[in-house]
Amino acid sequence: MLNFFFIRDARHDMRFFSSEPPKPIELKRSKAKEAWELAKKKLMVLPQRMLRQEQAFARALKLEDASIRIFFSGLADEHKISHKFHFFLHKQRTKRIFYLIGEALVVPIVGLLTPIPGPNVAFYAVALLLITHWFSFRGIRRILKKEHDFAAAPLFAEWETAVKSRDEAAFPDILGRIEKAFGLVNLSKILWK
């Protein structure tokens, strides 16, 4: 089962991510296969905070279950975290709309670089970002329609307490235990640095 996490990072921003590690988006390729591969590599260079969140939203499209299990710290009650999560999703959905509008305006401009010899990597990178944000937008809509099963995790409460007290010396130990308990990778790139 795919687990989702909704937790505060070291900057005190809420982060949403899934238990699956980040991987390139699979798209059907034709004659421009090399350009797509290069654009996907460029997309993987995005900060892990952004990439993991986008892919978590996109993974929601594949969910067949009627409800989604979301782990949180448990420091706030479930009713409050539910409201905070819905507000977070609406805010993210609005951001994706603006991203899509901006990228849709940039695609034709970057498409004018076509006469330049070689693959038009800039066009493919913007097109791939457009596709990624579209999948993420649709995933957010799907998550909003599903029931949310919030589960408190004591390790996340320990993390948020350390963040609140700004105890950076404890961060690596807590993040290591969370990674081990939930099978996560590179969690420090999402929640800390």
Summary of the structure (lengths in Angstrom):
residues: 193
radius of gyration: 18.3
end to end distance: 27.8
largest distance: 58.2
contacts: 544
relative contact order: 0.19
helix: 59%
strand: 11%
